[in-house]
Amino acid sequence: MPSAPWLGASLMPADDLRLGLLPALAEGWVDALEWTVDFGFQPVPEWATGLLDAYSSAGRLVGHGVELSLHTLGQAPDEQDWWRQFDACIDHWPLRWLTVHYGWMSAGDWRKGAPLPPPPGVHASALERLERLAARVDIPVGLENLALLLHPDDAARQADELEALLAPIDGVLLLDLHNLWCQAVNLGVDALRLLERYPLDRVVECHVAGGHWDATHPSFRRDTHDDAVPDEVFALVHEARARCPRLQMVTLERMPGTLAEPASFTRDLRRLREVLAEEPPARASAPPRRVSAGSGEDPATASLQSALLAALHGDTPLDEVLRDLRERFPAHAAWLAFDPRAADVARQLVRTWSRPA
């Protein structure tokens, strides 16, 4: 039996997460930490600095970036500042590997945001950014799958495009199992069949997390990192271990400020530890999937991204928004036939996280 993956925790500088993590740290069974590198752009609390120093020195610190908008077309004015601060952060705390989100968050005059599934035809710009990232660091670089799908075809396209983007840099995949379960539930498909579409031979890390059902659409699952990990996601850990030959770390995530009871984080960590100690089911690893993606980009896609963010941030009813966008961007009309539940969630995300320059 191969050795169990490392038990990891996502380190964020928040008191509730610190209190939830302390018992596991005191007992010595957190094998590795994942550091959200963008938090290193701000002053880091002394308690977190000590942990980063210790785990980085031991070769047990991995990095995750959340503010680099990989699929945004055009050059965001604040992107160079991200690169500068990122360089300083990883110089201070060497990482085992680094992953960023698949998706786009900003466009035109809109900044920050939460990652959204990109329109078709943004492959070349995303690959160029990813290659730049890989060229700056002497460690493996990779991508994380998203939870939100705007169009039902986004699930298959995302799985294929992740391989197409990672292949040129021999990159790694961070497979978020709660994100995958959200996709399966929202599409009404089998989670294992969806899992097997991904390039599983590239998976070095899995995320597990909790979330909630959308208040407006109770059948729509959201990856909000604000609740306990569902049983179904723990079950997917077993399946991922059996199918991912390079899996080295399984990381528990939680959003800062969401722990009314810090002990609930400790309980999820303890249960994840127990799951990782169990022998995974016998499964044959799937053969590597090699997918190529086109390199061309529709020049209108950059305008579409900016127009879509502005429309989602506004007050016009969504059916009118999408009808207008389909008329303005006929090449993307098929993709702009969004799932109404997903479109409502996208509007919530844009209004919460995006801001004009």
FINUVEX-583026 format. One record per residue (C-alpha): residue number from 1; residue in three letters; z, y, x. Coordinates in steps of 0.02 Angstrom, whole numbers, plus 32768, in hexadecimal, padded with zeros to 4 digits. Last residue first. Layout:
<zatis>
 num residu    w    v    u
 NUM    ALA    Z    Y    X
...
</zatis>
This chain:
<zatis>
 num residu    w    v    u
 357    ALA 7DD7 89EE 7DDC
 356    PRO 7DEC 89AC 7D2C
 355    ARG 7E71 8929 7D0A
 354    SER 7E70 8870 7CEA
 353    TRP 7F0D 8805 7CD5
 352    THR 7F4D 880D 7C22
 351    ARG 7EB3 884B 7BC7
 350    VAL 7E43 87D4 7C28
 349    LEU 7EB5 8740 7C09
 348    GLN 7EC6 8761 7B4E
 347    ARG 7E0A 8778 7B3E
 346    ALA 7DEE 86D3 7B9A
 345    VAL 7E65 867F 7B20
 344    ASP 7E02 86C1 7A8B
 343    ALA 7D5F 8688 7ADC
 342    ALA 7DA9 85DB 7AF9
 341    ARG 7DD5 85CA 7A41
 340    PRO 7D29 8608 7A0C
 339    ASP 7CD2 8587 7A7E
 338    PHE 7C50 85F6 7ACF
 337    ALA 7B96 8601 7AA6
 336    LEU 7B7F 8674 7B3E
 335    TRP 7B40 85E0 7BA5
 334    ALA 7AA5 85CC 7B37
 333    ALA 7A81 8688 7B38
 332    HIS 7A88 8694 7BF6
 331    ALA 79CE 86BA 7C13
 330    PRO 79D4 8726 7B76
 329    PHE 7A4C 87A3 7BC3
 328    ARG 7A4F 883C 7B50
 327    GLU 7A34 87D9 7AAF
 326    ARG 7AB2 8754 7AE0
 325    LEU 7B2C 87DE 7B12
 324    ASP 7B1F 8830 7A66
 323    ARG 7B3F 878C 7A0C
 322    LEU 7BD1 8768 7A80
 321    VAL 7C26 880E 7A5D
 320    GLU 7C03 8805 79A2
 319    ASP 7C53 8758 7998
 318    LEU 7CE3 8799 7A01
 317    PRO 7D12 8828 798F
 316    THR 7D08 88CF 79EC
 315    ASP 7DB2 8902 7A33
 314    GLY 7D8E 890D 7AED
 313    HIS 7DC8 88A8 7B83
 312    LEU 7D54 8818 7B56
 311    ALA 7CC2 8891 7B4D
 310    ALA 7CE8 88E2 7BF5
 309    LEU 7CFB 8838 7C48
 308    LEU 7C59 87FB 7BFB
 307    ALA 7BF8 8897 7C2D
 306    SER 7C30 8888 7CE3
 305    GLN 7C02 87D0 7CEB
 304    LEU 7B5D 87EC 7C92
 303    SER 7B2D 8878 7D0A
 302    ALA 7B45 8801 7D9D
 301    THR 7AE4 877A 7D41
 300    ALA 7A4C 87EB 7D2B
 299    PRO 7A13 87C9 7DDE
 298    ASP 79FD 8710 7DAE
 297    GLU 7A38 86AE 7E45
 296    GLY 79D8 862C 7EA8
 295    SER 7A2D 85A9 7F15
 294    GLY 7A1F 8512 7EA4
 293    ALA 7AA8 8491 7EAC
 292    SER 7AAE 83EB 7F07
 291    VAL 7B21 835D 7ED5
 290    ARG 7B69 82D0 7F3E
 289    ARG 7BE3 825E 7EE7
 288    PRO 7C45 81EF 7F5F
 287    PRO 7C5E 813D 7F20
 286    ALA 7CF0 8129 7EA7
 285    SER 7D8D 80E1 7EF2
 284    ALA 7DB2 8036 7EAB
 283    ARG 7E4F 8034 7E44
 282    ALA 7EF4 7FD8 7E55
 281    PRO 7F79 8039 7DF8
 280    PRO 7FE9 80A9 7E61
 279    GLU 808A 8063 7EAC
 278    GLU 811D 80CE 7E79
 277    ALA 816F 8148 7EF4
 276    LEU 80F7 81D3 7EBF
 275    VAL 8132 81C4 7E0B
 274    GLU 81E9 81CE 7E40
 273    ARG 81C9 826B 7EA7
 272    LEU 816D 82B7 7E14
 271    ARG 8205 8293 7DA8
 270    ARG 8276 82E9 7E25
 269    LEU 8205 8380 7E31
 268    ASP 81FC 838D 7D73
 267    ARG 82BA 8384 7D69
 266    THR 82CF 8408 7DF1
 265    PHE 825E 847D 7D90
 264    SER 82C6 8460 7CF4
 263    ALA 8363 8488 7D59
 262    PRO 832A 853E 7D63
 261    GLU 8352 8553 7CA8
 260    ALA 82FD 85EC 7C5F
 259    LEU 8273 85C5 7CDB
 258    THR 81D8 862C 7CB5
 257    GLY 81F4 86BF 7D2B
 256    PRO 8181 8681 7DB4
 255    MET 80FA 8608 7D78
 254    ARG 8114 8551 7D9F
 253    GLU 80B0 84D7 7E0A
 252    LEU 80DC 8429 7E48
 251    THR 8072 83ED 7ED9
 250    VAL 802D 8340 7F00
 249    MET 7FFD 832C 7FB8
 248    GLN 7F93 82BA 8027
 247    LEU 7F07 8277 7FB9
 246    ARG 7E7E 8238 802D
 245    PRO 7E51 8198 7FCC
 244    CYS 7E4E 81ED 7F21
 243    ARG 7E36 8169 7E99
 242    ALA 7EDB 810C 7E90
 241    ARG 7F42 81A6 7EB7
 240    ALA 7EE3 8206 7E30
 239    GLU 7F0C 8182 7DAE
 238    HIS 7FC5 8183 7DD5
 237    VAL 7FCB 8242 7DD1
 236    LEU 7F6F 823B 7D2B
 235    ALA 8007 81E9 7CDD
 234    PHE 8072 827D 7D13
 233    VAL 7FF3 82EC 7CBB
 232    GLU 7FFE 8287 7C1A
 231    ASP 80BB 8292 7C1B
 230    PRO 80B0 834F 7C12
 229    VAL 80F5 83BB 7CA2
 228    ALA 817D 842F 7C61
 227    ASP 8154 84E0 7C2D
 226    ASP 8112 8587 7C6F
 225    HIS 8081 8557 7CDF
 224    THR 8006 85AA 7C64
 223    ASP 7F7A 852C 7C66
 222    ARG 7F4A 853A 7BAF
 221    ARG 7F28 84B3 7B2E
 220    PHE 7EC7 84DB 7A90
 219    SER 7EF7 847B 79F2
 218    PRO 7F75 8500 79BD
 217    HIS 7EF0 8589 79BD
 216    THR 7F48 8630 79A2
 215    ALA 7FE8 8603 79FF
 214    ASP 7F8A 85A5 7A88
 213    TRP 7FDC 8501 7AB4
 212    HIS 804B 850A 7B4D
 211    GLY 804F 84EB 7C07
 210    GLY 8091 8471 7C86
 209    ALA 8065 8450 7D3A
 208    VAL 8022 83CE 7DB3
 207    HIS 7FB2 83FD 7E44
 206    CYS 7F58 837C 7EAE
 205    GLU 7F31 8384 7F67
 204    VAL 7EB8 8334 7FE3
 203    VAL 7E2A 8311 7F69
 202    ARG 7D7F 8307 7FC0
 201    ASP 7D61 824D 7F9A
 200    LEU 7D7E 8278 7EE3
 199    PRO 7CDD 82DB 7ED3
 198    TYR 7CFD 82FC 7E19
 197    ARG 7CA8 82A2 7D89
 196    GLU 7D2E 821A 7D8E
 195    LEU 7DB4 828F 7D4D
 194    LEU 7D4D 82B6 7CB1
 193    ARG 7D41 81FD 7C88
 192    LEU 7DFB 81EF 7CA8
 191    ALA 7E24 8281 7C35
 190    ASP 7DC5 8238 7BA1
 189    VAL 7D6E 82BF 7B3B
 188    GLY 7DA5 8331 7AAB
 187    LEU 7D64 83CD 7B02
 186    ASN 7E09 842A 7AFB
 185    VAL 7E6E 838E 7B24
 184    ALA 7DFF 835D 7BB8
 183    GLN 7DFA 840D 7BFF
 182    CYS 7EB6 8421 7BF0
 181    TRP 7ECC 8377 7C46
 180    LEU 7E60 83B2 7CD7
 179    ASN 7EC5 8452 7CEA
 178    HIS 7F65 83EB 7CE4
 177    LEU 7F1E 837B 7D6B
 176    ASP 7EEF 8407 7DE3
 175    LEU 7E7E 83B6 7E64
 174    LEU 7E83 8417 7F07
 173    LEU 7DDF 83E3 7F56
 172    VAL 7DB2 83E7 800E
 171    GLY 7D1D 8430 806A
 170    ASP 7C96 83DF 80D4
 169    ILE 7C53 8491 80E7
 168    PRO 7BA8 8470 809A
 167    ALA 7BF2 83EB 8023
 166    LEU 7C78 8459 7FD4
 165    LEU 7C06 84C6 7F6B
 164    ALA 7B9A 8438 7F27
 163    GLU 7C34 83CD 7F08
 162    LEU 7C8A 8457 7EA5
 161    GLU 7BE5 8477 7E4D
 160    ASP 7BE1 83C8 7E04
 159    ALA 7C92 83CE 7DBD
 158    GLN 7C78 8480 7D7D
 157    ARG 7BD2 8454 7D29
 156    ALA 7C1F 83BF 7CCF
 155    ALA 7CAF 8426 7C8A
 154    ASP 7C4C 84C6 7C6B
 153    ASP 7BD7 846C 7BF1
 152    PRO 7C56 8484 7B65
 151    HIS 7C4B 8542 7B79
 150    LEU 7CDC 85B5 7BA2
 149    LEU 7D3F 8532 7C03
 148    LEU 7DEE 8561 7C3D
 147    ALA 7E4B 84E6 7CAD
 146    LEU 7DFC 850E 7D55
 145    ASN 7DDB 849A 7DE9
 144    GLU 7E22 84C8 7E94
 143    LEU 7DB8 84E8 7F2F
 142    GLY 7DBA 84BF 7FE8
 141    VAL 7DD3 84EF 809D
 140    PRO 7E03 8478 812B
 139    ILE 7E53 84D1 81C0
 138    ASP 7E13 8539 8252
 137    VAL 7E06 85D7 81EB
 136    ARG 7D8A 8667 81E3
 135    ALA 7CEB 85FE 81D4
 134    ALA 7D2E 85A1 813C
 133    LEU 7D4A 8646 80DF
 132    ARG 7C9D 8684 810A
 131    GLU 7C54 85DF 80CE
 130    LEU 7CB2 85F1 802A
 129    ARG 7C73 86A2 8011
 128    GLU 7BBF 866C 8031
 127    LEU 7BD4 85D5 7FBF
 126    ALA 7C11 8643 7F30
 125    SER 7B7F 86BB 7F48
 124    ALA 7AFF 862E 7F47
 123    HIS 7B48 85CE 7EB3
 122    VAL 7B51 8659 7E31
 121    GLY 7AC7 8611 7DC2
 120    PRO 7B21 85D5 7D27
 119    PRO 7BA7 864C 7CE7
 118    PRO 7C4E 8639 7D3E
 117    PRO 7CE9 85E5 7CF5
 116    LEU 7D72 866A 7CF0
 115    PRO 7DF9 868B 7D71
 114    ALA 7E82 8704 7D38
 113    GLY 7E6D 87BE 7D57
 112    LYS 7E6C 8831 7DED
 111    ARG 7DEE 88BE 7DDE
 110    TRP 7D6C 88FC 7D62
 109    ASP 7CF3 8988 7D92
 108    GLY 7C62 8911 7DB0
 107    ALA 7CA5 8861 7DB3
 106    SER 7D4C 880B 7DC9
 105    MET 7D9A 8763 7DA4
 104    TRP 7D1C 86DB 7DD3
 103    GLY 7D2B 861F 7DE2
 102    TYR 7D5B 8590 7E54
 101    HIS 7E07 85BE 7E92
 100    VAL 7E39 85BE 7F49
  99    THR 7E74 8536 7FC1
  98    LEU 7EBA 8538 8072
  97    TRP 7EEA 84A9 80E5
  96    ARG 7F79 847C 815C
  95    LEU 7FAD 8533 816C
  94    PRO 7FE9 85A1 81FA
  93    TRP 8068 8625 81C2
  92    HIS 805B 86CA 8221
  91    ASP 7FA2 86C1 8249
  90    ILE 7F89 8681 8198
  89    CYS 7FD1 8721 814E
  88    ALA 7F7B 879B 81C4
  87    ASP 7ED0 8751 819E
  86    PHE 7EF2 8756 80E2
  85    GLN 7F21 880E 80EB
  84    ARG 7E7A 883A 813A
  83    TRP 7E16 87C9 80C7
  82    TRP 7E68 8813 802B
  81    ASP 7E45 88C4 8069
  80    GLN 7D8F 8894 807D
  79    GLU 7D8D 885E 7FC6
  78    ASP 7DCA 8906 7F84
  77    PRO 7D1D 894F 7F6A
  76    ALA 7CDE 88B1 7F10
  75    GLN 7C39 887C 7F5E
  74    GLY 7BB8 8840 7EE1
  73    LEU 7BC0 87A8 7E71
  72    THR 7C6F 8765 7E4E
  71    HIS 7C71 86A9 7E69
  70    LEU 7CFC 86A1 7EED
  69    SER 7D73 8722 7EA6
  68    LEU 7DF2 871E 7F33
  67    GLU 7E97 8743 7EDC
  66    VAL 7EE2 8694 7ECB
  65    GLY 7EEF 8650 7F7B
  64    HIS 7F47 85AA 7F9F
  63    GLY 7F8F 8577 8046
  62    VAL 7FDC 84D8 808B
  61    LEU 807F 84CB 80EC
  60    ARG 80BA 8423 8133
  59    GLY 8087 8436 81EA
  58    ALA 813F 8436 821D
  57    SER 8135 84E9 825D
  56    SER 80E8 851C 81B6
  55    TYR 8174 84C7 8156
  54    ALA 81FE 851F 81B8
  53    ASP 81B0 85CC 81C2
  52    LEU 817E 85CB 810B
  51    LEU 822D 8594 80D8
  50    GLY 827F 861E 813D
  49    THR 8207 86A0 80FA
  48    ALA 8230 866A 8048
  47    TRP 82EA 8689 8061
  46    GLU 82C5 8731 80B5
  45    PRO 825F 8770 8023
  44    VAL 81A6 8792 8048
  43    PRO 8164 8845 804F
  42    GLN 80B7 8847 8000
  41    PHE 8013 87FD 8040
  40    GLY 806D 8757 8053
  39    PHE 8068 8743 7F97
  38    ASP 7FAB 8736 7FA8
  37    VAL 7FC5 869A 8013
  36    THR 8008 8632 7F84
  35    TRP 806C 85BC 7FF1
  34    GLU 806C 8502 7FCE
  33    LEU 8103 84A9 8014
  32    ALA 8118 83FB 805E
  31    ASP 818A 8363 805D
  30    VAL 8208 839E 7FDC
  29    TRP 8287 8311 7FE5
  28    GLY 830C 835D 8053
  27    GLU 83A1 8359 7FDE
  26    ALA 83BF 8413 7FF9
  25    LEU 8307 8438 7FDD
  24    ALA 830A 83DA 7F38
  23    PRO 83A7 8436 7F01
  22    LEU 835E 84DF 7F37
  21    LEU 82B7 84D5 7ED9
  20    GLY 82F5 8506 7E2D
  19    LEU 835E 8594 7E73
  18    ARG 82CC 85D5 7EDA
  17    LEU 825A 85C6 7E43
  16    ASP 82CF 8633 7DDC
  15    ASP 82E3 86AF 7E6B
  14    ALA 8228 86CD 7E86
  13    PRO 81C9 86CF 7F2A
  12    MET 814B 8645 7F02
  11    LEU 8146 859D 7F5A
  10    SER 80E0 8516 7F04
   9    ALA 8138 8472 7F1E
   8    GLY 80FA 83D6 7F76
   7    LEU 8123 831D 7F76
   6    TRP 80BA 82D5 8002
   5    PRO 8047 8249 7FD2
   4    ALA 808C 8197 7FD2
   3    SER 805F 8127 8064
   2    PRO 7FD3 80AC 8048
   1    MET 8000 8000 8000
</zatis>
